[in-house]
Amino acid sequence: MTGIKIDGKIIAESVKNRIKLAVDELKKQGVSPCLATVLVGDNPASATYVKNKHKACEEVGITTKDHKLPSSITQNELNGVIDSLNSDSAVHGILVQLPLPNQIDEFQTITRISPIKDVDGLTPHNAGLLAMKKAVLVACTPSGVMEMFDYHNIDLAGKDVVLINRSNLVGKPLYHLLLEKNATVITCHSKTKDLKKHCQNADVIITAVGDRTKFELTSDMIKQGAIVIDVAITRHNDKLAGDADYDKIIEKASFATPVPGGVGPMTVAMLLKNTVTAASLSKGLGS
């Protein structure tokens, strides 16, 4: 029996519709939500991501400020740009596109962003608040995954979840969000023993490896009726793909996300949501 496709495009549109209403309301109160993006260097993929984020902002009425910086920029120069955006009252959200050139320290750069403008939810301050169930600005991809569960009324309480990722961007924030929903979470990674067995026992599998030469989630690794969320994006057989073969997985899963068109659109939608939240907080209007 074929499972249900979790369509990120449709869910993202529903989020955007709510955001449009929130933006209109903020503008009536004299607040025009603004996202500043910082792109260092000329990585084509990064440039495309930033362009798509600007386009999405325009669709919902969020103003953008685009900062394209040379790949030769120094850490001090980049710090100066971030400090300037931190002090600009017209800017509510700051997004530094990753990855950064080798001479730039990612942790130092992210830490430099004001926590109330940290729309990626990656500063130590916001990561700490998430661990204590107090976060307002949460990493976009993890919050997008949770939005997918909510959209389909999937109750995670008591479910065994296998999370195949331990990064600051995906795995660690998702771990805390899943615990908040009373799931039982096992975080797996490259050193995990008998990963296949963990997966076969899971009610929910969330995978975000992004390298088919190292890992592929196959249908024999999931139990009948499992839920599969594929966060990864890579090129496989000259096509965009995730960690799983969606066409085979969906025949066994109760719910599954495709790649592309699954988690990807949700990440952008939650960035917009965070920007509106940050704009609200900046004026003491609540989230």
C-alpha positions as CSV (number, residue, x, y, z in Angstrom):
1,M,0.0,0.0,0.0
2,T,1.5,3.3,-1.1
3,G,2.1,5.9,1.7
4,I,1.2,9.6,1.8
5,K,3.6,12.1,0.1
6,I,4.5,14.9,2.5
7,D,4.6,17.8,-0.1
8,G,6.9,20.5,1.1
9,K,5.7,22.9,-1.6
10,I,2.1,22.8,-0.5
11,I,2.9,23.1,3.2
12,A,5.4,25.9,2.6
13,E,2.6,27.8,0.7
14,S,0.3,27.5,3.7
15,V,3.1,28.9,5.9
16,K,3.7,31.8,3.5
17,N,0.0,32.6,3.4
18,R,0.1,33.1,7.2
19,I,3.3,35.1,6.9
20,K,1.7,37.5,4.4
21,L,-1.1,38.2,6.8
22,A,1.5,38.8,9.6
23,V,3.6,41.1,7.4
24,D,0.5,43.2,6.5
25,E,-0.4,43.5,10.1
26,L,3.1,44.6,11.1
27,K,3.1,47.2,8.3
28,K,-0.1,48.6,9.7
29,Q,1.7,49.1,13.0
30,G,4.7,50.8,11.2
31,V,7.0,47.9,11.1
32,S,8.4,46.7,7.7
33,P,10.1,43.3,8.2
34,C,13.6,43.3,6.7
35,L,16.1,40.5,6.1
36,A,19.7,41.2,5.4
37,T,21.7,38.5,3.6
38,V,25.5,38.3,3.6
39,L,27.1,36.3,0.8
40,V,30.9,35.9,0.9
41,G,32.6,34.8,-2.3
42,D,31.1,33.5,-5.6
43,N,30.0,30.0,-4.8
44,P,27.3,29.4,-7.5
45,A,25.1,27.2,-5.2
46,S,25.2,29.7,-2.4
47,A,24.4,32.5,-4.8
48,T,21.3,30.5,-6.0
49,Y,20.2,29.9,-2.4
50,V,20.4,33.6,-1.6
51,K,18.6,34.6,-4.7
52,N,15.8,32.1,-3.9
53,K,15.5,33.5,-0.4
54,H,15.2,37.1,-1.7
55,K,12.5,36.0,-4.2
56,A,10.6,34.3,-1.4
57,C,10.8,37.4,0.8
58,E,9.4,39.5,-2.1
59,E,6.5,37.1,-2.4
60,V,5.3,37.8,1.2
61,G,6.3,41.5,1.4
62,I,9.5,41.2,3.4
63,T,12.2,43.8,2.4
64,T,15.7,42.5,1.7
65,K,19.2,44.0,1.9
66,D,21.8,42.1,-0.2
67,H,25.4,42.2,0.9
68,K,27.8,40.5,-1.6
69,L,31.3,40.4,-0.2
70,P,34.6,39.3,-1.9
71,S,36.0,35.9,-1.0
72,S,39.2,37.6,0.1
73,I,37.5,39.5,2.9
74,T,39.1,39.2,6.3
75,Q,37.5,38.1,9.5
76,N,37.7,41.7,10.9
77,E,36.1,43.1,7.8
78,L,33.2,40.6,8.0
79,N,32.8,41.3,11.7
80,G,32.4,45.0,10.8
81,V,29.6,44.2,8.3
82,I,27.8,42.2,10.9
83,D,28.2,44.8,13.6
84,S,26.8,47.4,11.2
85,L,23.7,45.2,10.5
86,N,23.3,44.5,14.2
87,S,23.0,48.3,14.9
88,D,20.7,49.0,12.0
89,S,17.2,49.3,13.4
90,A,15.7,48.8,10.0
91,V,17.2,45.3,9.7
92,H,15.3,42.6,11.7
93,G,17.0,39.5,10.5
94,I,20.6,38.7,9.5
95,L,21.5,35.6,7.5
96,V,25.1,34.8,6.7
97,Q,25.1,32.2,3.9
98,L,27.2,29.1,4.6
99,P,29.8,27.7,3.8
100,L,32.3,30.5,4.3
101,P,35.9,30.8,2.8
102,N,38.7,29.0,4.7
103,Q,40.1,32.2,6.3
104,I,36.8,32.9,7.9
105,D,35.9,31.3,11.3
106,E,32.3,30.1,11.1
107,F,31.7,30.0,14.8
108,Q,33.1,33.5,15.4
109,T,31.0,34.8,12.5
110,I,27.7,33.2,13.7
111,T,28.4,34.2,17.3
112,R,28.8,37.8,16.1
113,I,25.1,38.0,15.0
114,S,22.7,39.6,17.5
115,P,20.6,36.8,19.0
116,I,17.4,38.8,18.3
117,K,18.3,39.0,14.6
118,D,19.6,35.4,14.3
119,V,17.0,34.1,11.9
120,D,19.0,31.0,11.3
121,G,18.7,30.1,15.0
122,L,22.4,29.1,15.2
123,T,23.9,31.5,17.8
124,P,24.9,29.9,21.1
125,H,22.3,32.0,22.8
126,N,19.4,30.7,20.7
127,A,20.8,27.1,20.6
128,G,20.9,27.2,24.4
129,L,17.4,28.5,24.7
130,L,16.2,25.7,22.5
131,A,17.8,23.1,24.8
132,M,15.9,24.7,27.7
133,K,12.6,24.8,25.7
134,K,12.6,28.6,25.6
135,A,13.7,29.3,22.0
136,V,11.8,31.8,19.8
137,L,14.1,31.7,16.8
138,V,14.8,28.1,15.9
139,A,17.0,26.7,13.0
140,C,15.0,26.8,9.8
141,T,15.3,23.2,8.5
142,P,14.5,21.6,11.9
143,S,11.5,23.9,12.5
144,G,10.3,23.2,8.9
145,V,10.4,19.4,9.6
146,M,8.3,19.9,12.7
147,E,5.8,22.0,10.7
148,M,5.4,19.1,8.3
149,F,4.5,16.8,11.3
150,D,2.0,19.4,12.5
151,Y,0.4,19.8,9.0
152,H,-0.3,16.1,8.8
153,N,-1.4,15.9,12.5
154,I,1.3,13.3,13.2
155,D,1.5,12.8,16.9
156,L,5.2,12.1,17.9
157,A,4.5,11.3,21.6
158,G,6.0,7.9,22.4
159,K,7.3,7.3,18.9
160,D,10.8,5.9,18.4
161,V,12.7,8.3,16.2
162,V,16.0,7.6,14.5
163,L,17.8,10.8,13.6
164,I,20.7,10.3,11.2
165,N,22.6,13.6,11.6
166,R,24.4,15.4,14.5
167,S,25.1,18.8,13.0
168,N,24.4,22.1,14.6
169,L,22.3,23.0,11.6
170,V,20.0,20.0,11.6
171,G,20.6,17.1,14.0
172,K,21.1,18.9,17.3
173,P,18.2,21.3,17.0
174,L,15.9,18.5,15.8
175,Y,16.8,16.4,18.7
176,H,15.5,19.0,21.1
177,L,12.4,19.8,19.1
178,L,11.5,16.1,18.9
179,L,12.0,15.7,22.7
180,E,9.6,18.6,23.2
181,K,7.0,16.5,21.4
182,N,7.7,13.6,23.7
183,A,9.4,11.4,21.1
184,T,12.1,8.9,22.0
185,V,15.1,10.0,20.0
186,I,18.2,8.0,19.0
187,T,20.8,10.2,17.2
188,C,22.9,8.2,14.8
189,H,26.0,9.2,12.8
190,S,29.1,7.8,11.0
191,K,30.3,5.9,14.1
192,T,27.0,4.3,15.0
193,K,27.0,0.5,15.1
194,D,24.4,-1.5,13.3
195,L,22.6,1.6,11.9
196,K,20.3,-0.7,9.8
197,K,18.9,-2.4,12.9
198,H,18.2,1.0,14.5
199,C,16.3,2.1,11.4
200,Q,14.3,-1.1,11.1
201,N,13.0,-0.6,14.7
202,A,12.1,3.1,14.2
203,D,8.6,4.6,13.9
204,V,10.1,7.7,12.3
205,I,13.4,8.1,10.4
206,I,14.9,11.5,9.7
207,T,18.0,11.3,7.5
208,A,20.3,14.1,6.5
209,V,23.6,12.6,5.3
210,G,23.7,14.0,1.8
211,D,26.3,11.6,0.3
212,R,25.0,8.5,-1.4
213,T,28.5,7.1,-1.6
214,K,28.5,6.9,2.2
215,F,24.9,6.2,3.1
216,E,21.6,5.3,1.4
217,L,18.4,4.6,3.1
218,T,16.9,1.6,1.3
219,S,13.4,0.1,1.7
220,D,14.7,-2.9,3.5
221,M,16.0,-0.6,6.3
222,I,12.5,0.7,7.2
223,K,9.6,-1.2,8.8
224,Q,6.1,-1.2,7.3
225,G,4.3,2.0,8.0
226,A,7.3,4.0,9.2
227,I,7.5,7.8,8.5
228,V,10.5,8.9,6.5
229,I,11.7,12.5,6.4
230,D,14.6,13.0,3.9
231,V,16.4,16.2,4.7
232,A,19.4,15.5,2.5
233,I,20.0,17.0,-1.0
234,T,22.7,15.7,-3.3
235,R,23.2,14.7,-6.9
236,H,22.7,11.0,-7.7
237,N,22.6,9.6,-11.3
238,D,22.7,13.2,-12.6
239,K,19.6,14.1,-10.7
240,L,18.8,16.0,-7.4
241,A,18.1,13.4,-4.7
242,G,18.2,12.8,-1.0
243,D,19.4,9.9,1.1
244,A,16.5,7.7,0.1
245,D,15.0,6.3,-3.1
246,Y,11.6,7.9,-2.6
247,D,9.7,5.8,-5.2
248,K,10.7,2.6,-3.3
249,I,10.4,4.0,0.2
250,I,6.8,5.4,-0.3
251,E,5.6,1.9,-1.1
252,K,6.4,0.8,2.4
253,A,6.2,4.0,4.5
254,S,3.0,5.6,5.8
255,F,4.4,9.1,5.1
256,A,7.5,10.2,3.2
257,T,9.1,13.4,1.8
258,P,10.4,13.6,-1.8
259,V,13.6,15.2,-2.9
260,P,13.4,17.8,-4.3
261,G,10.0,19.3,-3.2
262,G,10.1,18.1,0.4
263,V,12.0,19.7,3.2
264,G,13.8,22.2,1.0
265,P,10.8,24.6,0.5
266,M,10.1,24.4,4.2
267,T,13.5,25.7,5.1
268,V,12.9,28.9,3.2
269,A,9.4,29.3,4.5
270,M,10.6,29.0,8.1
271,L,13.3,31.6,7.4
272,L,10.5,34.0,6.4
273,K,8.6,33.1,9.6
274,N,11.7,33.8,11.7
275,T,12.2,37.2,10.0
276,V,8.6,38.2,10.8
277,T,9.0,36.9,14.4
278,A,12.3,38.9,14.8
279,A,10.5,42.0,13.4
280,S,7.7,41.6,16.0
281,L,10.1,41.1,18.8
282,S,12.1,44.2,17.8
283,K,9.1,46.3,18.5
284,G,7.9,44.4,21.6
285,L,4.9,43.1,19.7
286,G,5.5,39.4,20.6
287,S,5.9,36.6,18.1
